[in-house]
């Protein structure tokens, strides 16, 4: 027997699978599993008007359909490592897929908003485990020098799915029903479950003492923060007592959780993970990137439908070029670029492209056509792939396999919180800047203004008449809205550029010899 063959036989099999064919089976399974969770973060948004009409509910009640899912997901996600040690990775991910699919079906069958919110809570609880478990399984199934390639395919699910979610949601809602946006999860879950269940091995479990006080503090802090982000805009932020109470609870629980948990062996979160500067910096960067990416994605449909008058389907199709660009960029980055260039340089380029694409949107006017809107998305999409793949590999380069699940859960929470902060931030920006620009523009117009008279003259109207004043007010409102959206897009671009200094914190990966592949 040759030394190479002996090396092959002696090489340990990865925890998630055994050989090359098994690894690629797992890649497809975990990508589909990731799609389940991230697709629901955007696909449901398109169907909200139809759901609101079907149940006869107000805007505040409709918000809870989104909030319940996000709060449950963000609260449970950091507990991934704890549950893996308690019940095992295989049992947990299979239970999560089954539970998520079950509650998806129940959402589609809902007959009232109360039932819908309860089922969305169930979706969020089970869906919270899907992303971190999928990522840690993928990392264990590939050697370090192949992780970039694996993460490229994983990124197709995590980043491209929410980008194309509005398109798919628009198609399902237009040609079928709002219930179809939930039923579409069922075949995906069934296929992922079939492929994954035969590949993952059962693992030993451990009886772990639960720090209930620490758990309660963590849940209180994260849930209060998420509640503020989701309801702040509709409740006028700190003018609302509910938001004030949530802020106090977030600060109190958060400070107590950190102070109490530092150096605590059985703390619900292992704070020692943040001693690794690459992991700590990656969490900051992915949160900022979430603000840039999800902030722009959240307001683009509002901009093109509400201000430019695009139909729902056309607004959905606008995301297709961005999704194609992101997918192409991820595959190219993971398969070629990440092994030939310093990943930190790829991160810089990704942030620059993402920020540039968002700022290009901030320069558009009311005459913008489809491709005027699509090209900035292509630029941002290319940036997504260049950012996501190297960031994921750098974040976990020093994390051992025994802590992958917990680290993935924390990383997933920061990504989710970044998206929530981005959505809340741009919503507040649009509303506040719209008021500011309206007041500024209106202050310069009077019934005696020559420009106003010239503008109304072809219509045979006068600024002093009721109809003339209404026309001017509508025009001011439209221009104020345009300026507010421009400010919001520029803000999301700035968020990407602000993450550039964080790249300096990250360690360059050490060059490693390629280990033998187990046959």
C-alpha positions, 0 to 999 in steps of 0.5 A: 500500500502506498503512503498516499493510500495510507494517508487517504485511509487514515484521514478522518471523515468529516462530521457531516459526511464521508466522501466527495459524493456525500459532501455535494449531496449535503451541499444541495441539502443544506442550500435548500434548507437555508432557502427555507428560512431566508426566503420567508424573510422577503417572500411574505412581504409581497403578499401582505396587502392580500393577507390584510384584505383577506382578514380585514385587519389594520396596518398595525396588525399586519406588522405582527405577521412579520414581527412574530416570525423575526422576533422568534427567529432572532431569540432562538438562533443563539441557542443553536449550540446549546440544543446541538449539545443537548439533542444532537445535530442530526435530530435538531436539523431534521426536527427543525425542517419538519417543524418549519414545514408544518407551521408553513402549512398551517400559515397557509391554512390560517383563517384569522390573524391570531392563528397566522401570528401564532403559526408565524411564531412556530415558523420562526422558532424552528426556522432559527436553527436552519441557517446556523446548522446548515452552515456548520454542517457545510463547514464540517463537510469540507476541508479548509481550502475548499470552504470558499467553494462550498460557501459559494453554493451556500451563499446562493441560498442565503443571499440570492433567495431573499433577493429573488423572494419579492419576484417569486412572491409577486408571481405566486400572489398574482397567479395563485393566492397569498396562501401559496407563498407558504405552501411553496416551502413544503416541496423544498422541505421534503426534498431537503429532508430526503437528501439530508436524513440519509447522510448525517450520522447520529451524535452523542448528546450531553446532559447540560445544566440550563442557566435559566436566568441567563437565558431569560436575560438574553431573550429579554434583550434580543426580543426587546431590541427586535420589538423596537426595530419592528414597531418603532416606525409605526409607533413614532419611536420614543414618543410611544411608551411601548418603545420606551419600555422596550428600550429600557428592557433591552439595555437592562437585560443586555447589560445584566446578561453580559456582566453576569455571563463574562467568565461564566462556564455554563453561560448560555452564550460562550463569550470567549468566541469573541476573543478571536478578532476575525470572528468578532470583526466578521460579526460587526461587518455582517451586521453593517452589510445587512443594513446596506443590503436589506435596507435597500432591498426593503425600500426599492419596491416601495420606491418603484411601486409607490412613486414610479407607478410600477405594477407588482410583477414589474417591481418583482422582475426588477430583482432578477438581474441583481439575483443573477449577478449575485449568484454569478459573483458567488460561484466565481468568488468561491471557486476561483477568486478566494483561493488566488487573492487575499480574501480581505481584498475581495471584501473591500471590493465587495463593500465598494461595489455594494455601496456604489450600487446603492448610491447609484439608486440614490441618484435616480429621478422620477424618469428612471426606466427599468434598466436605470433601476436594474443596473445599480442592482447588478453592481450591488449583486456583484458586491454581495458575492464578493463580500459573503463568501470570503467573509464567511470563511474568514469568520470561522477560520479559527473556530474549532469544529466543537464550537461551529454550531454555537458560532454559526448561531451567533453569526446568524443573529448578527446578520438578522439584526443587521437586516432588521436595523437596516429595514427600520433605519431606512423606514425612519429615514424615508418618513423623517426626510419626507417631512423635512423636504416637504417643509423645505420645498413648501416654505418657498412657494406662495400664491404670489410665486412667479414659478408656481404661476407659470407652472399652473398657467397651461392648466388655466389655474391660479396658486390661490385657487383650491385646485391650484393649491392642491396641484402644487401640494401634490407636486411638492409631496412627490418631489419630497418623496423622491428626495427622501428615497434618495437620502435613504439609498445614499444612507445604505450606500454609506453603511457599506463604506463604513464597514471598510475599516473593519476589514483591517481587524480580520486576520489573513488566513494562513496558507495550508497544504491541501489534505488528502480527500477521503475515498 
